């Protein structure tokens, strides 16, 4: 089992920045890919960014150049630095982790990000 705990959400004005963190515990040493997804009201959950244990990253087109995903393997923690935030970035952001052995997916509880003036 893997447990994920997110932090760092909140209310920010357009153009502002936020940094999300997600700490993994349990069988965290078996995690390969970690990432962030988001879900706005009335929409499906969508990929924001992922990062492998080797540091390879993948971003949704809508956040490229504004968001940066990073990871501290020693701390089993993944971060999402969000800059130049827009109102359309408003959503609940979920941390995700995938085990390398079973390919099981685990989710955090979600953290609200609201971009509004």
N, C-alpha and C positions, 0 to 999 in steps of 0.2 A: 504494500500500500504506500501511496504517496499523499502527503497533505500539503496543500498550498495556501499560503496566507498573503493576501495583497494589502498594500497600503499606498497612500499618496494621492488619492482622488480628491476632488473638491470643486469649488466654483472659481472660475477664472474669466477675465475679460478677453474678448477677441484680440488676438495678437500676443497673448500671454503664454506662459510656459508652465508645465507641470511635469513631475517625475513620479512614475509609478514604480513600486518595488513588489517583488513576489519571492517569498522565501519558501523553499521546499524542504520537507522533512520526511522521515520514514525511510523508505527504500530509495532515497534521492540519488544514491550513487549509481543506480541503474537507469537514470534519465539520460536520454540523448537530446531530443528536441524540446525546447521550451519556447513559449510564445505568448502573444497577446491577441485576444479577439475582442470584439465589441458588439453590442446589441443596443440599437436605439428602439424606442417604443414603436410597435407595429412593423418591425423589420426582423429579418433573420440575422442570427449571429454571423459575423463576418471576420475574416482574417485581417489582422492589422500588421503583425510582423512575427517572424520566427527566427530562432537562432539555434544552431546545433552545438554540441559540446566542443566541436572543433572551431567554432566561431563563424561558420557560414551563416549569412543572413538572407532573409527574404522579406520584402515589404509589399503591402498593397499599393497600387499606383496612387491612390488618394492621399497617402501619407509620405511618399518618397520625397526626400529633401527637407522634411519637417520633423519627422520622428526618427529616433535612433534607439535600436534595441542593443543591449549589452548584457554581459553575463559574468558572474564571478563563480567559477566552478567550485572553488574551495569553500565558498559559503552557500553553494546551491541556491543562488539568488539570481534572478533576472530582473532587468530594469527596462523601463521605457521612458526615454526623455522625449517629451512632446513640446515642440516649439511652434510659434506662429499658429496657435490654435484658432480654429474657426468654429462658428456655431454648429456646423454640421458634424463636428467631432464629438458633440454631446452624445453620450451613451453610457451604458454600464460596461466597464472593461473587465474582462475575465483573463486570468492567467491560466495557461495550459501547459501540461507536461506529458511527454510520451516516454514510456519505458522502452529501452532498446531491446529487451529480451521478449517481453510479451506483446509489445506494441499497444498496451493498454493506455488509454488517455485519462488524465485526471484534470479536474477543474477547481479553481478557487471559487470563493463565494461571490466575487465581483466587487468592483468599487466604482462609484458614480463619478463621472466627469461631466461637468456642466460648463459650457462656454457661452457666456451671456454678458451683455452690458447692463 
